[in-house]
Amino acid sequence: MIILPAVDLLGGKCVRLLKGDYDKVTVYNDDPLSQAWEFKEAGAQWIHVVDLDAARTGVPTNHAIIRQIAEKTGLKVDTGGGIRNMDTLRRWIEDYGVSRCVLGTAAVRDRAFTENALELYGDKIAIGIDAKDGEVAVDGWTEGSGLDAVEFALIMKSIGAETIVFTDIARDGMLTGPAVSSTKLMVESTGLDVIASGGIGSNEDIDKVRTTGCAGVIVGKAIYEGKVDLKACLQKG
């Protein structure tokens, strides 16, 4: 199982939101690039980077920072937030060198773009499914879509998706443990490579995610607050 340490960008800084609430922000590092280097030095090969400004507005805002992380650290960058048209997607993959782009709001609202993206870039595309009480949320988690998370994942699979980034919004930033049952349901119901996100508060929580059959897990706040030993987790694999 791949462990992806997370860098969430807001106003050029490395932050975490509480349950996706933009009014509940904690700044952990003013220099996201140095944070990425720390993750690499701990042994990370992948990093999950989200442009929170763009997730809310649809306008790429922190793209220069993400490009620096990809180009200077050599980490495989999994990035999302505001990727809603082919020009932006092409720039990320072909010009900025990110390894995988996560489509969230665009996957819900623009099926033609999503199908085209999957056809052109294949495994460089993941579908971000951010769920609250089983409902897919959009626009930086500020709006509900009316779609059931598992049903939506199956729709995405039918048009070529292979990877899902599945976040339980209610647990995100809470350090109260992962959504094991809903994550396992997503894995078993879809057969997709599922990357779990939300609620990790300890090394033991990462072990719980392993039991679901996930392909990966994203860890953010728990690393910054010293509750997860990233190096030890990465060595365990």
N, C-alpha and C positions, 0 to 999 in steps of 0.2 A: 504494500500500500504506500503510495506516494504522500509525503507530508509537505504541504505548501504553506510556508509562513506568509502572513498577509501584510500588505502595506495598503492602507486606505488613504487616498489623497483628498484633502479639502483645503483650498486656499494655498496649495503648495507645501502643505505640512502633512506629516504622518499622523493620522488620528484614528480614533475608534468612535463609532456611534453606539448609543445604547438602544437596542431594539430597532435600529435603523432610524432613530429620531434625530433629525438635523439640529434640533435645539438642545440635544444632550451629547455634546462633543468633548472628548478628552484628547488633548494633543500629547503625543508621546515622543515625537522627534521633529525638530524643525528642518532636518536634513534627511529626506527620504533615501537619497543615494547612499549615505553612510549607513543607514539602517539596512539597506539591501546588502551591502558589503558584510555587515555583521552576520546576516543570515548565511551568506556564502561561506564565511569563515567557520561557521558552525557545522557546515557540511551540506547545506541545502543545494539542490540542483534546480529546483523549481521555485518560483515565487508568484504569489497571487496579488495582482495590483489592480485596485479599483479607483477610477476617477469619479469620486462622489459628486463633484460639481457637475460633471457631464451627465451622470446618471439622473440627476434631477432636471437638467435643462435640455439635454440632447446636444449640447455644444461642447466639443472637446476642449478641455481647459488645462489639464495637467499633462498634456501629451509630451512636452519637452522633457519633463522629469522621467516619464516612463521610457522614452527613447534612450535617455542616458543610462537608466538601469539596464536595459537590454544590451546596449552597445558596450558599456564599460565594465559590467560585472561578468558577462558571459552566462548569467543565469537564464534558464528557460522561463520566459515571462508569460503568464496566463493573465490576460487583462480584460476588463470589462468596464462598462459605464459610458453610456451615450453613443454606442456604436450603432448607428441607425441608417446608414446608407453605404453604398458600395465604395464611394470615394474614400470615406473614413476607414473602412475595413481594409481596402487595398493599401492605404498608407501605413496602417499598423503592421500588416504582414510583410509587404514587399519593401517598404522604405525604412520602417523602424525596427524590423527584425524580431517582432514578438513571436512566440512559438504557438500561442493559441489565443483566439479572441472569443469572449463570452457574449452572446447575444441574449438580452433579457427582454426589455420592453419591445424591441424591434421584432423579436420572435413571436410575440403575442399580436402585435398590431400590423405587421407587414410580412405576410406569408410569402409573397413573391420574392422579396429581398432575401428572406431566410433561406428559401429553396435555392436561390441563385448562389448565395454564400456557401451553402453546403456542397453544391455541385462544383463550384470553382476551387474551394479550399479544403474540402473533406475534413480530415482529422485536426485541422487547424481551427476548427470551429467547435465551440461547446455552447450548449443552451443553458442559460441561467434561469433556474426555476426557484424563485423566492416566494415561500409560502407562509401564509398566516391562517391558522385554523384550516389548513388544507386548500386554501384559495391562493392562486397565483397573484402576486402583487407586481405593479409596474411603476415607472417614473420614480426610481429611487425609493421604492417601497411606500410611496405616498398615496397610491391609489390601488383599489382592488380591481381585478379583471373579470370576476365571475366564473373563472375557469378552475376546474379541479386539477390539482397538481399532477397526479398520476395520469389522468386522462390526457392532459396536455403533453406530458412526456411521451406518451404513446403516439400522439399525433406527430410530434417532432421526430420520433423514430421512423415513422412511416415516410417521411420526406428525406431521410438520410442521416439524421443525427446519430452519433455514436457515444457522445459524452454529455452528461448533465452535471451542472453544478447546482446542488440542491441545498438551499438554506432555509432553516426554520427561523423566521424573523423573531418570533417570541423569545427565542433562546439566545439570539445574537448579542454578544457583549455581556451576557448575564453570568457566565462561568458556572452555570448550574447543571451542566451535563448535556450531551448531545441528544437529539431526538432519535433514539435508537429504533423505536418501532416504526415510525414513519419513514425513516431512512431505509430500513430493511424492506419495508413494503415497496418503496420506490425501486430498489435493486431487484427484488424478486418479481415484481409485476412487469418490469420493462425489459430486463436483460441488458440494460445499457451500462456503460461505465459511469458510475455515480461518484462524484466528488462531494463529500459531505461538508457542511459549514454551519457553524452556530452552536454555542453552548459549551465548547471545550474549555474545561477549567483545571485539568490535571493530566499527567501522563496516563493515568488509569482510564480517563475518558477516551483517549486515543485508542487504547486497547479495546474499549467497548465498540468503537466504530469499526475496528477490524472484524468484529464478529458479524457485522451486517453484510460483508462481502463487497464493501466499497472499494473503488479503485484508488481513492485518495481522500485526504481530509485537509481542510484549510484551518489554520490555527492563527489567531491574531492576538486578542487582548491577553490571553493566558500567558503568552510569551513575554509581552511587555511588562506584565505585572509579576513575573517570576514564578508563576504557578506551573509552567511547563518547562522542562529542561529540553530545549530543542535539540541540542547536540546528542543527548542520550536517546531521544526518540528517533532521530535520523539514523543513528547507529543500529538501532533495533530493526529499522526498516518497516 
